[in-house]
């Protein structure tokens, strides 16, 4: 038995969340989007974790076992772009709009260079906004002055530019944090925390909304839902900050709130967890009511509970999100409240207190029980800091994820913290990941419980050489209301009548539809003097894929 597999499987009596989680997902899909099963040209997969490893189960010629050892055809590859205290972007506050936009385009360049297909961008770091919000002020991390208009709409710009490159953009929100300091007077006069001082308390040098006050929760949800409703984002993303991390010598100042609202709970700890549970569940429902295709995911601290505390926990010895942030992350997965879970497994393989090789299979087993997709959060910054001393640490992580996917439960991708560490490429760690695992592009895994669109197999009308490579022309023959969101291009060497679209090495790129029936894309990687045959598939908003077009040899 491999070392990672030495973990307990859950007994049948503990699987009570499984059916309820799947049932809720099926209900939401039917209630918000109709059956979608009549989609033309797409075969909708059952909510079966066994299909999710390669996840191309939307096509008639899909296989969960790609033949290439150099990557998967289907996996999420993402990086976090943090805005709080200007960690990643903007690089400093007070930059003009043109410089801010140029910096963000640079981060999209970095994503493309590393063959990533998604970015998680922090748009509400401290009860403020990187978008025009009627609920909260413009972020100080844009202009240096809270409430000051930056001269453009950053979120609208980010979504537009990411989608031009067919990169998913997940809007990252910090729910409860109000300020990185404790003086409400430093907030703008119309800030909700100043308008409702009873909603706020200080702890650990920061200000927070009290999660136990229903009106505060409602305000936070409205602020987030405004972004969902008014921007073409692909996902809503929360990080690990719910109740704040414990500070030695300090007590959370919510005893009065518990007295007022906690009658249904035996302990203040259970009440706090109940507050967070209610927030997560309600947020899940409201996102899908607004836009059924928008994904909801959370990136919690990597340890739910240790097995020494709870037999269902992991064989670890670190801090526990269940007890420290009052975040019952395992419950959220089993109840089906999340489309994906993205635990921050920020430790190295073999670390006794929190072994990466122990935590990854633990999370894989939990996620597989409800079909929730699992993305593993990776501490790229630890290669820069030198905590990871082995240059192969991160590529070894992905090797282990592949092994766990085969034997324990599917892992659907990896997310790197944070953006600024990718171009630094300390110890060559990220270059090693790209060379070993990201040699080819990848499609984002579809989520079978999200509504599919009736896109149809496209027609590849031309493939002609020009000075910069081979330009392909594609006809989207679907009805106007069922046009593809994007297209995937496959290529093999030589003239042939078959292009295997299951082989990751044959995927040369994807491109976003510009609207209309006729699309074109330049394959700049095509070598001069080499014969190629191409095929194209169409993808809907949530990455369901059609069967391929008839192949065409480049002229």
N, C-alpha and C positions, 0 to 999 in steps of 0.2 A: 504494500500500500504506500503510495507516495506521501511525503510528509504533509503536504497541504490537505490531504484527505482525512487526516486523523481528527475528525470533528464529528460531533454527534448529529445524526439525522433526527428530525423531529418525529415523535411517535404520532400515530393517527389521532389520538385524543387531543393533540395540541394543534391540529390543523383546522380549527374551527373558523379561522378567518379566510380560508382559501375560497370556499364556495361563495361566501358573502362578497368577497372582493371581486371575483369574476362576475358575479351576478350584477353588482352595481355598475361595473363597466359596460356590460351588455345593455343594461337598462338605459344608461346615459346615452349610449350610441343610438339606440332606437328612438329615444325620446327627443333627442336634439337634432338628429340628422336623417331620420327615416331609416329604411333598411340598408340602403347603399349597396345591397347585395346584387342589384341589377346592373352594377357598373359594367359598361361594355368593355371587353378586352382585358379585364382584370379578374383574376381568381382570388377571392378574399380568403386568407388563411384563418383557421380556427385559432383561438387564443391558447396556443400550445407552446410552452416554453421550449420544447424540443426543436421547434422550427426556428427559434430566435437567434441561434448562434450565427449562422450566415444570413438569416432573415430575408432571403430573396424569395420567400414563399408566395409572393404575389404574382409570380410568373409561372407559366406552364412548364418551363424548363428549368425550374429552380433546383438547387441542391444545397443542403446545409453544410456540406463538406467541401469547401473550395480546394482545388488541387494544388494551388500555389502555396509554398511555405513562406513566401515573402510578404504576406498580407492577407487580409480578408476583403472580400468584395463589399461586405456590409459591416461597418462599424462607425460609431461616432468618434470623431477625433476633434477635440476642442481645447480652447484655452480660456482662462478667466482673464478679463480686462477690468482691473479694479480702479475705481475712481476716488474712493475715500482717501483723504489726505494725499491725493494725487499720486497714488502708488504706481499706476501704469499710465493712465490717460485721464485728462490732459497731464502732461509732464509737470506742469506747475499751474497754479491758478492765475488768472489775469491775462492769459494769452488771447490774442484777437481771434475772431471766428475763423479767418483763413488759416491761421497756424493750427488751431484745434482740428480743423477738418483734415489738414495735411497730415497731422500726427495720427489721426485715426486711420486714414488710408494706408499709412505705413504699417499699422498693426494688421490690416487686412493683407497687405503684401507678405508680412511675416507668416500669417496663417497659410497663405497659398504656398509659400516656399517650403513649409513643413508639411504640406499636403493635409492640412486640417480642413474640416468641412463645417465647423460651427464655432461661434464665439459666444461667451457668456459675459455680457457687459453690465457693469454695475450702474444702474440708472436712478436709484433712490438710496444713496448711502446713509443719510442721516435725516430722515423725515424732510427731505428736500427733493428736487427733481431735476433730471437731465431732459425733461420734456415740459411742454407748456401745461401746467396743472392748475385747475381751479381750487385745489385742496391744499397745496403746499408750495413754498417759494422755490424759485430757481436756486440751484445748488451754489454754495460759495466756492466749490471746487472748480467751477467754470470761470467765473470772473474775479474771484477774490472777495466779492461782496454778496452775501446772501440776498436773494430777491432781485438781483440785477439781471435784466434780460441779456443773454449772451449775443444777441443779434442774429440768431438763427435757431432752428429747432434741432438740437443734437440727436434726439432719438429718431426723428424722421429721416435725418441725413444718414445715420448709422444703418438703419433698416434698408434704405434705398441702395446704399453702396454695398452692403453685405449681399443683398439679393442679386445685384448685378453680377456678382462672382459666384452665385448659387451657394452661398454660405448661409447656414441658419444663424439667426440672431435670437438668443434667449435674453430677455430683459431680467436683470438680476436686482432684486429688491431686498433691502434689509428691513424686516417688519417693524421692530420695536425701538431701535436706536434713534434718538432724537438729536443728540449732539455729542461731539467728542470732548465736551467740557460741561461743567455743571451749572453755569450761570444762565438762567432763562433770559435775562436782560440782554444777552449778546445775540439773541435771536431777533429776527425782524418783528415789528410790532404786531403784525397780523398773523404771525405763526400760530398754528393750532395749539402748540404747547403753551403759548402765552395767553391765548384766548381761553384755554381750559387748563389752568394750572393744576387742577385736581386730577388730571389725567396722567401726570408726570411725576417721577421721582428720580433722585440722583443715587448713583451707586458706582463705586469703583472709578470715580473721576469722570463719569459720563452721565448724560440724561437719557431716560428711557420712558416710553409710554408704558403705563401699568397694564400688563396683559389681562388682568382680571377685571377691568372695567369694560363693559359691553360697548359703551359709546366710543371708547378709544379703539377697540377692535374694528368697529364699523367704519370709523374714519380711515384707518389704515387700509381696509379692504377697498373702500371707495377710491382711495388714491391709486391703488394698484390697478383696479378694474378700469379706471379712466384710461390708463395706458393700453390695456387689453383692447378696449373698445375703439380707441382712436388711432392706434398704430398697428402696422402689419407685422407684429412680432410673431416669432415662431414658438416661443415658450416663455413661461413665467418661472423664474428661478429664485429660490431662497438659499442662503448659505447656512452656517451652523449657529448663527446668533439668534436665540430665542430668549429665554431668560438669560441674563448675563452670566458669564463664567464666574465661579466663586472667587471672591477676594478675601484673603486671610484677614480675620478681625472685623469683617463687616457682615451685616445681616440684611437681607433683602427687606426693604421698608414697605411691605404690603400686608402687615397684620390687620390693619383697619379694613382694607379691601376684602380680605378673607372673612372678617366678621360680617361684612355687609352682603357678600355674594356666595359664601362658601358653605351654606347650610347643608347642601347635598353631599358633602365630602367629609370623611372622617379625619383627614389630616390636611394641613396646608400644602404638603407636597403633592398629594393626590389632586387637590384642587388646582394647583399650578399646572400639573400635567393635563388636567381636564380643560383648562383654558387654552393651552396650546393645541390639544387635540381638536377642540371645537373650531379654532382658527383655521387649522389646516384642512379639516373636512369641509368647512363652509367655503373656504377659498377654492377648493377643488370643484365643488358644485357650481359656484358662481362663474368661474372661468369657462367651464363647459357650457353653461347657459348662454354666455355672451358669444363665445366662439368655440364650437366643439373641437376644432382642429388644433387649438393652441395647447401645447404640452405644459404640464405642471410637474416640476421636479424640485427636489431639495437635496442639498449637499451637507449632510450633518457631520458632526464629529465622528471619527471612524469607529468608535466603540459604543455599542448600545449598552450592554452590561457585561461584566466579567462573569465567568462561570462560577467563581468563588462567591459571588453575590446571588446569582440566579442560574440554575442549571441550564436554562435555555441560552445563556450568554456565551460569548467566545472565550477561548482559553487564553485570556490576556490578563493584564494586571494594571491597566491604566485608568484614567478618568472615565466616567460613564455618563453619556448624554442623558440617560434616563433620570439620573439622580442630580446631575450638575446643571444641566440646562432645562430639566423637566421636559425633555423631548423624547417621547416614546416612539422612536424612529422605526422600530420593528413593527409596531402596531400599524403605523401609517402604511407600510408596505403591505401587510397582510390584509388590511381592510380595503385595499385597492384605491386609496385616496390619491395616489401619485401615479403619474405616467412613467416616471423614472426616479430612481434613488441614486445618489452620486456621493457615497461616503468618502470622506477625506481620509484615505488610508496613507497617511504621510510618514510612514516608517519603513525601514529597510527590512529586507528578508533576513530572518534570523534574530531580530531584536527581541529579547526574551519577554519584555513587558508588553509589547504590541507588535507581534510578528506579522509582516505583510502576508506571509505564506499561510498564516492562520486566519487572518481576517477576511481575505478575499473569498475563500470557499465558504466561510460562515455567511457572508452577505449573499453569495451566489445561491446557497440553499434557501435562504429566506426569500429572496426575490423570486425564485422559481416557483414558489408556492402560490403566488398571485399573478404571475406573468408580468410583474413590474420590471421594466428594463433596468439593468444595472450598469452604470458607468462608474469607473473607479477614479477617484480623485488622486492625482499624483503630485508629490512635492518636488517639482522641478527646482524650486528655490534652494532646496537642500544640496543640490549639486553645486550651486553657486557659493553657498555658505561653507561648504566642505563637510557638512554633517554626513552626506553620502560620500564615502571615500573611494568607492569602487566606480570607475567610469562606466561600467556595465550595469550598474544598479537598475536604472530605469528600463533598459532593454530586457534585463532579466525579469522585471515585473511583467512586461508584456508576454514574455515566454510563459510565465506561470499563469497569466490570465488565459492564454490559449489552452493550456493543459486543464485548468479548472473548468473552462467552458465545455471541454469534451467529456469530462468525467463527473462533475459535480452540479453544475448549473450554468446557464449562459451568461456571459459577460459581453455587453454590447458596445463597450468603448472605454476610452480613457480621457480624462480632462486634466490639463496641466496648469499649475499655479506657480507663477502668474506670467502674463504676457512678456514683461521686460526680460525675463530669464531665457526666453527662447533664442533671441539673437545673441545673447551673451555666450550661449553654448558652452558653459563651464564644463571642463573635463571632456568635452566632446560628447556629453551625455545625450543631448537631443539629436545630434547628428547620427549617433549610433541607433537611436530609436527609428529615425527616418530610414536609414540604410537597411536595418534589419526587418522593419515591420511596415513602413509606409512608403515602400518603393513605388507603389502604384496608387492612384486615387481610390477613394472608397465612397460608396453610397451610404447615407444614413439609414439605419435599420427602420423599417416601417413599424407602426404600432397597430396591430390588427383590430384593437378596440376603437380606434379613431375612425371617423367616417371617411370612406374612400370616395373619389370622384370618378365619373365615368369616362376617363380618358381612353383613347384608342391607340392601337399600334400605328405609329407614323409611317410615312412613306419617305424613303431616302431617294431623292430625285436626282442628285448629282454628287459626285466626288471628283473634284478637278484640282490639278496642281496649279499653284500660283507662286509668286516669288517667295512668299513667307511660309509655304507649306502646302497642305491640302485643304481646300475649302469644301465643306459639305453643305448641301442644301436639303432641308427637311420640310415636308408638308405635313402639317397637323390637320388631319382630315376629320377630327371630331367636331361635333356640333359646337356652336359658339359658346354655349353655357358649359361645355365640357372640354375646354382646351387644356392642354398639358401645362403644368407649372414649369417643368424643365425637361431636359433630354439628356440621356446618357449615350456616349459614343464609344463603340467598341471597334477594335482594329486588329487584324492579323496580317502577318507578312505573306506576300504571295497572292496569286489569283485563286480564289476558292469559292465554292458555293455554300460554305458553312462558316459561321463565326460563333464560337462558343461564348455566350454571354454570361456563363457561370464562372468562367476563369478570370480571377482578379487581374492577371497580367494583361488581359485583353481590353480592360477598361482604360481608355486614354483621357477621359475627362467628361465633365458635365457642363451644361450651359443653361442659363435661365431663358425662358421664353420671353420674347419682346412683344408678345401679343400678335394677333393675326394668324394667318394660315402658314405663311412661308417664313422659315427661320434659316439662318446660316451661322456657321461656326468654323473658325480656322484651326486646324490641327497643326500648330507650329512645331510640334515635336516630330513630324514626319520627315524622314531623311530623304534627301534628294537621291534619285537613282534607284530607289527601292520600291517594289510593287507592294501595294496594300489593298486589302479588302475591308470594307467598313459595314457595320450594321448599327442601327440606332433604336433605342427604346424611349418611350415617353414615361414621365413620372408625374404623379399628382402632388398636391401640396404636402402630404405626409409620406412621400417617397414610395408609395405603391408603384410598381413597375409593370408596364405592358410586356407582351412578347416582342421580340425584335422584328424590325423591318426586314424585308428581303435584302440580302447583302448586295453591295455594289463595289466593283473594282475601281480604284482611282484611275482617272484618265490622264 
